Amino acid sequence: MNNALSCWNPRRWYAELRHVWQDTRLLVLSAQIAAIYAAVLIPFKVGIPIIPGFVELRPANVIPIVSSLLFGPAAAWGSGIGNVIGDCFGTLGPASFFGFLGNFLYGYVPYLLWGNLGWLSSGREPVVRSWRQGVEYVIICAAASMVCAATIGWGVELLGLLPFWLLFPAIFLNNLVMATLLGPPLLLFLYPRVKQWNLYYRDLAFVDAAGSRKDLSGDLFSSAAASQSAIAESVAVSIQDVTFRPIHAERAVLKHVSLIVPRGELIVLMGRSGSGKSSLCYALNGLVPQFIQGEWTGTVTVHGQSTTQSPVWKQANHVGMVFQDFETQLVSTNVEAELRGALETQGGTHDFKDAESFREHVRHLLEMVGLSGLERRDPFSLSGGQRQRLVVASVLVREPQVIVMDQPLTDLDPAGRQQFLRLLTELKAKGRTIIVARHGVEDLVEADRVCVLDQGEMVWQGTPRELLGQPGLAERYGVTPYPLAACFHEQGAQSLPTTVEEAWQLADTLGLSIVAPQLHDQNSDVVRSGPPETVLELRNVSAQYQPGVPALSRVSVSFQAGEFVAILGQNGSGKSTLAKLCNGLLLPSEGRVLVLGNDTQQTGGLSSIVGYVFQNPDHQIFAETVRKEVAFGAENAGCSPDECDARVTEALQAVGLTGAEERDPFSLTKGERQRVAVASILAAKPRILIVDEPTTGLDTEESARMMNMMRALHRQGHTVIVITHDMGIVASHATRCVLMQRGAILADGPTREIFSDPEVVRSAALALPALTRFTQRWGVTLLTVEEVRKAWRVS
C-alpha cells in the first residue's frame, strides 16, 4: 500500500496528531479507543501481574496495534490516555507519564510503518491474508513493542524505580505475543466493517469535504471567500447544483439539486424514503460531505459561508440540527445538564450573568417544548416523544439562525405536535429560517414552501395547499395524501379542501351530505374457531422505573385472541410500559400479568408467544447482516432452513427491504432499521404481536405495506397490539382502542365507539382524524376514505 504521507516527516507527524483534536470524528474515535483500552486493562491490574505495580499479562495490549492500523493517530492519543485511565485503578504515579508516552508511540508506530517498509511491505491493506502481509505485520508489531518497552523502561529507570534490563523484556515480550496472536483475527473482523462505515483513517484524513486530497501540514480548512456578502443579507441558505454519491453507494443520493431559501422562511422537504431528504439536511451543516464522505460537486452556503470550508463543530451555533435518529444526540444524565452541555461545547454559557439566569433560560425552553418540571429527570427515563422534544430544546438553546429538523414529529403525540407547531410559528416570527423533512404536510400547512425530492432530484416546488389539493401528485412521489382531499377527488370540485372547515364549505357548495352507510365490521374477516379466548390479562398492575414515580397505577385490562388493538395516549402516559409488561420485559411492582394464563413472573420463554418491536429499533438489533437479524426469531422457533428462508423473504418484502439481506443493519437509516426490527419479529410469526410505533420513519408506501402485513396476520387469527400516535392508522386497522392517561386507562372500547366521543379523545391529549371530524357534522362517525365515498348523498 502506498502511503500518501512520508512517515519520516516530523512536520507531518505534528500536523496529523494536532488534527485529531480538530476533527470531531477522530476525537470521538480516540475517546472510544481510550475507554475500551482502559476497560480491558483494568481487570488485569490486579489479576495477573508479571512485575507487580509495573507490568501485567495484558491481552489488552493488542488494542493499540489494531487501532493504529485502522485509525492512525487517533489510536495514539486513545492508547496513551487509556493507559493513564487504567493506572488510576492501582498504579498511578510518576511512571504513568512514561506509560502514557510509551503507549502513545505503541499506538502510532504501526500506522507510520505499514506500507513504508520498502521491499518488506506487502502493498496491501492492513489485514493478514497472505504470508507477505503476515511478515509485515510481525515486523511492525516487533518495532512498536520495542519502542513502547524502551520508552517505558528508560523512564522508569530514570525515576530510579526499576532497572531497564528487567522491565524492557517483560513489556516487549508481552506486547509482541499478545499483538501477534490476537491481532490478525481482530483485524480480519474489524477492517471490512471499518471500511464499510467510512471510519478507516486513510479514507478520513486525506480527502477533504469536496472530495480532493488535502495537505495536513497547512491549515485544514481555509476561510471561504466573502464575495457573496451582499446575497447573504437576504438569503439564509443557497444550494447550487449539488450532486453527492456516498462512498460505497451505487448511485448518487442527490442529483443537481438547487434551492434558495430566504431568511425567515419555513421550508418542508418531502418525498418517499431514500429520496434524498436526509442527505440534503446533512449538507446544510457540513455533515455531508465532511463526515458522510463521497463524490461531491456543487456548493452549499449558509449566510454566505460555505458548509464545506469550516469544521462541522464550528457551524453548530449557526445551523441547529435535529436528526431523525434523535436519541444519538442525548449525552447527559439529566435534562438540565443536556441543555447546559449543548451550550458549553460552544462556550455559550458565558452569555448568562449567573446560574439563575441560565436556569431561567432553561425553564423557558422546556416550557416551549412541553417538558416543564422535568429538569432533573434522566433523559432515558423519558418517553420517546419527550426525548425528541428534549433534543429540539438542546438545539434551540444555542439560538441558531438556521434550524434543520429531520422527521421531528415522528414520536410526538397530537398535543405535542400542536405545541411543536406553535413553537415553529414563534421561531419564524423571530426571523429564524426553518427547514423540516417530513413524509406528510398536513401538520405544516402554514409553511412557506414545499420541496419534493424523488430519487435525489428536486421534482416539484409549491405551497402546502397546492400539494394537499393534488392527491395524485402526492401519491406519485410517496407523500402522504390529505384524506379529505381524496374524499372529494371524484366529486367534480375545481379545488380540493385543505382543512375540515374548507371541506364543510365545499360540501355545502356541491350539495353533498353524509348518510350513514352499511358499515363493515373489520373483525368479520378474522378466522375464529370456538368462543373468544383471553390471551393477555393485566390484573391491578402497577409499575415504576424510579422510586416514587409510577409509570402504571393499578391497571386492569385483557386482550382476546384475534383482536387488533391500538393503545393510545400522550407521551409518557404509560403505553410502552404496558406493552413491556405483556411479554415479561418488565415485571410489575404490584399485580399480575398473565400470558395464556401463565404469570410472567414465573414463566420464561415468552418471546415465542409475544413478539415485541421496540420503539427504538437499536434496542433490539444485534446481528451482522439483515438476513441473520430477521432469521433469528424463526430459527429459535425451530423452523427448518427452507422455512426460515421463506419467512425472511416474506418479511423483508413486506417492509420493503428486499435486496438488503447482506447489508449491516447498523449501516441503514433509522427508518430502515425500524423495518428490520419489525421484519425480525414478523418472521417468527408469534401468536401475539406488539409493535411500538410501527410506522415511525416510514413513508406512505412503506407504512401501507407494514400495516397490510399486520392486517394479514390479524386475519389469520393473530392478536395484534399497536402503540401509535397515527390516528389514521388506528381508524383504518384497529378494532378496539385503549386510551391511557397518566398511567391509567381512561377509556376502552371499539374504535368507532371511542372516536364517537370527541371529548374523551381530547382529554387523552389526542385529536380525531380530520376525516372523522368532518363526518361528525352529520352525526356519523366514519373512519376511512372508502366509507366516506360510500356515504356521499346529493341533496
N, C-alpha and C positions, 0 to 999 in steps of 0.2 A: 504494500500500500504506500502510495506517495503522500507524504505529509505535506500540507500546504505551508507549514511553518518550519523553519530551521530550528532543530532542537538545541542548537548551540548559541542562540542569540539571547543574551541576558535581557536586553530591552524588551524582547517579545515575551519572555517569561513574566517580567513585571507587568506588562500590559495585560496578559491573559489572567494573571492572578488578581489584578485590580478589577478587571472586567467582571469577575464573578460577583463582586459587591455592587455592580451597576446593572446587572441583569436579573430580574426577578426570578426567571426560570432557574438560572444557575444557583441563585441564593437559596431557593426552596430545595433544590437537589442537595446542596451542601448540608442544609439543616436535616434533611431526611437521612442522609448518609451518617451524619454525626449521631442522630438518635438511634439508628439501627446498630451502628458500631458499638456505641456505649451499652445498649441493651443486651448485646451478646457478650460484651466484655465483662460486665459487672458480675454475673454469677461465678465467673472463674477467678475473680479477685480473691475470693475466699476458698474456692473449691479445689483447684489443683495447682498449687504454687510449685515452680521449679526452683527459683530463688526467692524465698518469702519476702514480700514487700517490693520486689523489683521486677520479676518476670514470672509468668504463669503459663501453663499449657493453654493456648488461646486459639481455638478454632476460628474465632472472630477475625484473626489476622489475615484471612483470605479476603475480607471485605475491602480494604484499601486497594489491593491489587485489581480485583474485579471492577470496582467502582472507577478506578483510574483509567482503565482501558475503555470504559463506557462513557464516563462523564468528565474526563480530563481534569483540569484544575479545580473543578468543583469538588472532586474527590479528595484533593489535597487538603483543602480547608475542612471538609467534613471529617476526614480521618484524624487530623490534628485536634480539632475541637472535641470529637467523640472520645479520644483517648483521655483528654483532660476531664471530661464528664465522668468517665469510668474511674479515674483516680480519685474523684470526690467521694467514692464509696470505699475508702480504705487506705489509699496510698498517696494522697495528695501531699505534695511538699515541693521543695526547691527543684528536685529532679523532674517534676512534672513539666517544667519548661522544655527540658531536653526531650522528654517524652512527646510533647507537642511537636517539636521540630523534627524529631525522627519519624514520627508517623505522618507528618506533613509531607516530608520527602518520599516516604514509602507510598503515599497516595499520589505522587506527582511523577516520579521517575518512570513508572511503566508507560504512562501516556507519552512522555517525551521520547522513549526509546522505541516503542512499537512502530515499525516501518522505517526506522532510522539506523539499522544495524548493518547497512551495506549489503554485501552478498549473503549475510546471515538472515536477512529479512525475508519473510515469505511473500511479501507483496499482497497480502490478502487481509480480510477483516480479522479482528482480534478474537478468534474462536479457534479452538484446537480441533480441526477436522482432518489435518494431514500431518505427516511427520515433520515437515518444514515449519508448520505453524507450531507444532509441539516443541521443536528445538528453540524457536524464537521465544516462546512463552517461558520455558525453563530458564533461558539466559536472562530474560527480563526479571523474572522472579528472584533469581540469584543476585542480580545487580541491585534491585530495590531492597532486598533483605539485607544486603551488605551495607548499603548506605544508611538504612534505618538503624541497624545494630551498631555501626561505627559511630553515628551521631550520639545515640543514647549512651553507649559505653564510654565514649570520650567525655561526655558531660557529667556522667555520674562519677567517673574517676576524678574529674576536675573539682567536684564538690567534696572529694575525699570519702565517698560512701562505699564504693566497691572498685576493685581493680578492673581495668579494661579486659585483661585476658580471661577473666571469669565471666563477665557479663556478655561480651561480644558473641562468643559461640552459642550461648544459650538463646539469645534473641535471634541470631542469624538462622540457626537450625530450626527453631520453632516456626519462624516466618516462612522459611523455604519449604518445609514439609507441609504445613497447612495450605499454603498457596498452591503448591504443586499438586496435592491430592484433591483439594476441594474446588480449586478454581475452574478447571476445564468443564466439569458438568454444570457449574453455575453459569458460566459464560454461554454454554450451549442453550441453556434455558432462557437466559435473560436477553441476550443480544437481539434475537429476532423481535422480541416484544418491545425492547427499547427503540429499535428502528421503526417498528410499526407505529409506536406512539410519538414519533418525531422527537425523541429525547437524546439521541446519540450526539455527543458533544461535537464531533467533527461536522455534523449537519447543522447544529445550532450555532456554532461560533463563527463560521466562515462565510455565512450567507446573510446579507443584510435584508431589511424589510422589503426592498424592491427586487430581491432575488439575485443580486450580483454579489461577488465576493468582496469582503471588506477588510480593511487594514486595521488590525487591533493596536498597532503601535501608535496610531494617531487617535484623534477624537472619534469615539464610536458613533456619535450622532452629530451631524452638522446642523447648524441652525438653518431653518427654512428662510428663503428669500422673502422679503417683506413687500414684494411687488403687488400683492393683492390687498393691501391695507384698505383701499377705498371700498372694494367689494365687501370686505369683512364687516364693514359698518352695518350693512343691511342683510347680509347673508350669514346664517349660522352654519349651515353645512353645505358643502359643494362636493358632489360626486361626479367625476368626469371620466367616462369611458372605461370603467373598471371591469377588468376580467381577472378571474382568480381560479386557479386549479390547485387544490391542496396536494402535498406530497403523497404519492401512492394512489391518488384518485385517478380514475379512468377518464373523467370529463370535468370540465370547468363547472364550478358551482355558481359563479357569477359570470355573465357574458355581456360585455359592453354596456354596463349599467351606468346611466347618468341621471342625476337628480339634484335639484337646487331647493334647499329648504330655507326660507326667510326666517329671520329671528321671530320668536314668539309663536310659531306655527305648531299645531298638533297634527302629526302625520301618522297614519296607520299603514303598516306593511302587511300585506295579506298574500295568501297563496297556500297551496297544499304542502304537506311535509316534503322537504327536500327541494323546495322551490328556490331557496337561497336567502330566505328572510334572516335567519340567524347569522349567516356569513356576512351579510350586509351590515347587520348590527355590530358584529365584532370588528368590522373595518372602521367603524366610527371612532374607536379609541385606540386603534393600532394593534389590537389582538390579532387581527388578520391584516398584514401578513407577518407581524413580528413574532408572535407566539405560534399561531397556526400557520406554518410556512408552506410555501409552494410557489408556483409561477404566477407573478403579479404584474399587471400593467394598469396604467391609469393613475389618477390622483384622487385623494380624499382630503379635503381641508375642513377644519372646524375653526370658525372665526379667523380664517386666513392662515392658520398654521397646519402644515402637512402632518397627518397622523403617522406617517412612516418615518419622519425625521426627528422624532422625540420619543424617549422611552415611554412605555405604557404607564408606568407609575407616575410620571410627571403630568400625564393627561387626566389623571383621576379626579383632580379638583375641577376640571373644566367639562369633562364628559362623564357623567354618572351612569353606571351600567348595572341593570338588574338581569342576571342570567335566567334562562329558562330552568336550569338546574340550580335554583337559588340557594339550596342548602349548602353548596360548596362555598358560599360567601360568609357563612357563620363560623366564627373562630373563638368567641369569648364564652365566659362561664355565666354571665347574666346579661340581661337586656341592656342595662345602662352601660356596662363595660363594652358591649358590642358597638354602641354608638361612640363611646369615648375612643375606642381603638381605631375606628374609621377616621376620626379627626387627628389623632396623634400620629398616625402614619404619614400625614401630610403637614404636621406642625400646626394644625388648625386650632388647638385648644388655647393658643396664645391670643385668639380673638376675644376671649372672655375675661372679664375683670377678675373673677374669683370662681370658686367651685359652685357657689349658689347660682350664679348667672348661667353656668353650663347646665346645671340640673334643670333650670327653668326652660332652657332651650330644649333639653331632652323631653321634659314634660309636654311641651307644646307639640313636638314632633310625634310623640306617642299618642297624644290626643288626636292628632290629624289622621293617623293610620289606625286608630281604634285599639290601642294597646295600653290605655291609661291604667296605672296601678300595677303594672307588671315589671317595673324596673328591676326587681331583684330575682325574677324568675330565670331559671336556666333555659336558654333558647330551645334546647332539645326536649324540654318538658312541655313545650307549647304544641298546639295542633299545627298541622301542615299549613293551613291558611294563616295562622298567627305568625309562623316563621316567615312566610312570604311577606307579610306586612312589615316585619322587623327588618328584612333585607331592604325593602323600599325605604324605610326610615334611615338605615345606615348609609344609603346613597344620598338621601336628601340632606343629611346632617352637614355635608360639605357645601351645600348650596351651589351645585354645579349649574352652569348656564345652559347646558345641553343634557337632557336626560333620556337615556335609551333603555327600553324595557322589553325583554323578550318573553312573551306569554305571561304577563304579570297577573292575570286574573284566574289562572288555572285552578288554584287551590282556595279561592275566596268564595264564601257563601254569598247569596244575593244581597244581603245587607252590607257585607264587606265590599262588594262590587260598587254599590251606590256610594259608599263612603270614599272609595278609591276614585270614582268619577268626580266627586266633589273636590277631591284633592287635586286632580288634574286641572280642573277649572280654576282653582286657586293659584296653582303654579303658572298656568298660562296667563292669568291676569297679571302676574308679576313679571311677565316677559320671558319666562323660560321657554326654550324650544324642546318639544317632547316628541319622541319617535317610539311608537309602540308596535310590536309584532304580534299579530293575532290571527286566529283562524276564522273568527266571526266579527262582524262590525256592528251588530245590533246594540251592544253596550256603548259604542263610541260614535253614536250618530252625530254628535256635535263636533267631531274632528273637522279640521280644515280640508283635509285631503286624504284619499285612499290610494295607495300604490300597490298594484297587484303584480306579483312575480310568478313566473312559470318556467321551470327548467333553467333557472338562473337569469332569465331575461325580464325586463320591465315590459309588461304586455298591456297594461291599462292604468290610467290615472283619472280620477274624478272625485266627486263628493260622495260621502257615505250614502246620502239619499239616492243618488243616481245608481249606486251599486245595489242598494236594498230594493230598488224598484225594478231590477233586472234579474229575476231568479235564474234565468237561463245562463246569463253571464257568470253568475256566482258558481253555479254547478259546474260549468265548463272548466273553471280554474280551481276547483276544490275548495271554494269558500262556502261557509255555512250560509245558506239562503235564509231570507226572512220568511217564516212560515205564513204570516198574514198576507204577504205579497203573493205567495204561491196559491193561497186560497182564492184570490181574485184573478189569477192569471188567465183563466178561461171565461171570464165574465164580461169581456168586451170593454174593460176600463182603459182609458187613454193613459193614465198614470196610476201606478200602484202605490198603496199606502206604506208608510214607514213607521207609523205609530198606531196604537189602538184607537186613539181619537180620530185619526185620519181614516182608519178603516170603518168606524161607525158612520162618519160623514159620507164616505164613498158608498157604503151600503144603502144609505138613505137616498143618495143621488141616483143610484141604479135601481132603486125599488126592490132591494133584496132584504130578506129576513131569514131567521133561522127557525126551523121547526125540528123538534127532536126526532132523529131517525131511529130506526131499529138498531140499537147498539149491540155490538159484538162483544161477547164475553171472552176475554183473552185466555181464560182457563179452559175454554171448550176444546182447544187443540191438544191439551195435555193428556198423555196416555196414563190412565189410572186403573188400578185394579184393587178392589176392596175399599173399605172405609178409610177416611183420612188418617194418616199416621203422623204422630208428633216425632220429629227427628231432632229438634233442638228445643231446650227449655231452660230458662233462667228463673230461679225462684228466690225472690228477695235478695238479689245480688248487689253488693257494694264493692267498690274497688278504688284504690288510690295509688298514685305514683310517689307522692310526697306526704309525710305525716301531716294530718290536718287539712289536706287539700283533696277532697273527694272528687273522683272522676265520674263515678256512678253511685247513686244512692237508692238502695232498696228497689231495684228494678226487677219486675216480673214480666216475662213475655215468652211466647212459644212460637215455633215455626213448624208448619206442616210439610210433609213430603210433597214435592211438585209445585210449591209456591214460588213466585217471582216477587221478592220483597225489596223495597227501597227503604233504606234508613236515612232519614233526612234530619237536618238541624244545622244551626250555625256553627262556625268554627269553635272548637272547644266544648261542644255540648255533650261529648261522650260517645260519639258514633264509633270511632275507631277502637276505643276501649271495649265497647260491647262486642265488636267483631272479634277482637283478640281473645276475649273470654270464651268465645264459641268454639275455638279449636285448641284451647289449652295453652296458647302462647302467654296468656296472663291468667293467673289464678285469683279468684275472688277473695277479698278480705272478710266478707260475710256472704252467707247464702250458698246456693248450689247451682252448678251449671251441668246439665245433663245432655249428652250426645247419644242418641239411640238408647236412652235410659241409663247410660253409664256416666258416673260422676267424673268430671275432668280431673279432679284432684286425686283420683285413684286409678285412672286409666291412661295408658300411654298409646303411642302409635296412632294418633287421631288424624295425622296429615293425609292418610289414605282415604279417610272418610270425609274430612272437612278440608277442602283446599282453600288457602287464603293467599290473596295477592295484595302485597303491601302498597300503601300509598306512595312510598318511595321505593322504586324498584331496586335501588342499590342495597337495600337491606336484605335482599334475598338472592341476588345473582352472585355466583361464585365460580362457575366453570370456565374453561379456557376457550370454548367455542360455543356459538349459539346452539349448534346441534346437541352438544353434550348437556347444555343447560336445560334444553327443552325435553331431552330424553330421560333426564334423571328421575323424574317422578314416575314415568311409565316403567322404567327398569325396576325401580323399587317396588312397584305394584306387581311385579312378576310377569310382565309381558314378554313375549318372545321377541327376538331381534327383528323379525319381519313386522310384527305388530307395532313395535316401537318406532320403526322407520315410518310406517303408515301414519301413526299418530303425530309424529314430528312434522311430517309433510302437511297433514291436515291442519294442525295448529298454526304453523308458520304461514300457511296460505290464508287462514282466517284473519291473521293480524297483519298481513301484507309484508311479510319478511322472507318470502320465497327467494332463494338465491343467496341468503346471508348465513347459510348453515355453518360455514367455516370462519366467519368473522369472530373477532374477540368481542364479547358483549360490552366490555368497558370502553371500546373504541367507538361505540354507537352514541347517538344523541340521546337525551333523556327520554324523548318520546319513543324512540326505537327501543331503548332499554325497558320502558314500561310495557311495550308489546311483547318483548322476550319474556318478561316475568309472567304476563298473562298466559302466553303460549305454554310456558313450562307447567302451569297448573292445569290448563285445559287438556294437555296431552295425557295427564294422569287420570282424567275423567272421574274426579271424586263424586261421591253421591251428593254432597253439599258443596257449593261453590260460593265463596265470599270474596268480593272484589271491592277494594277500597279505591274509589275514584277511577273507574275502568277506562275513561276516555281522556284522562289528563294528558295534554300534549299531543293528542291525535287530531288530525283534520277530519273533515266531514266524511270522506270516503272510508278512512280508517275506523272512525267511530261506528259507522254503519256496519262494517264487516265485523267489528268486535261484538256489537250488540246482536247482530244476526246469529253469530255462533252461540252466544249465550241463550238466545231465544230457542235455537235448535236443541241445546241441552235441556232447556226447560220443557220443551215439548216431548222430550224423551223421558221425562219424569224426574229430572234432577231438580233439587231445591237450589235456587239462585238468590243470593242476597247481595245487593249492591249498595255501596255508600257513595252518594254523588250529590253535587250541587246543581247538576244539569236537570232542570225541571222538565225540559223537553224529552229527555231520555226516560224519566220517570213516567211521564204521560203516555209515551209510546209503548213501554215494555212492562212496567211493574203492575202487578195485580193487587198489590197491597202496599200501604205506606205506614211506616213507624216514624212519628215525629218526636224528636228529642229536644230537650231544653234543660241546660244546667244539670246534666247527669241524671235526668229523669225522663220518663215517657210522657209526652204531652198529649198525643193522640195516636190511635192505631185503628186502621180500617181499610176498606177497599179504596183504591186510588181515586176513583171518581167521587166517592163519598167525601174523602178528605179534601179534594180540590173544590168541592161544592161549598166549602166553608172558608171564605177568604180570610175571616178574622182569625181562625185557628192557624192558618198557614202564615199569616202576617205575624202572629205572636211568636212563632218559631224563628223569626228573622229570615223568612223565606219570601219568595214572590212567585205568584202564579205565572205560568207561561202567558205570553201576550195573546196567543190564540184562545186560550181558555177564558181569559178576562174578556175578550171580545164577544164570545158566545154567551157569556152570563148576562149580557144586556137583555137577552130574550128569555132569561130564566132557565137556560140549558147549559150544562157543563160538558163541553166536548173537549177531546184530548188530542186529536190528530188532524192533520190537513185532510185526510180521506174522510173523516167523519163530518167535517165542515162542508166539504163538497157535496156529500150526500144530503146534507141538511138544508142546502140553499132552496129558498122558495121566492118566486117573483110575486110581489104584491099586486 
